[in-house]
């Protein structure tokens, strides 16, 4: 369960980072 929670947090940050980069580039 702890590993799953860490995975979700990493996934969330990863997507947030992509969205921010996408907005800056376009």
Buried (B, 14 or more C-beta within 10 A) or exposed (E): EEEEEEEEEEEEEEEEEEEEEEEEEE
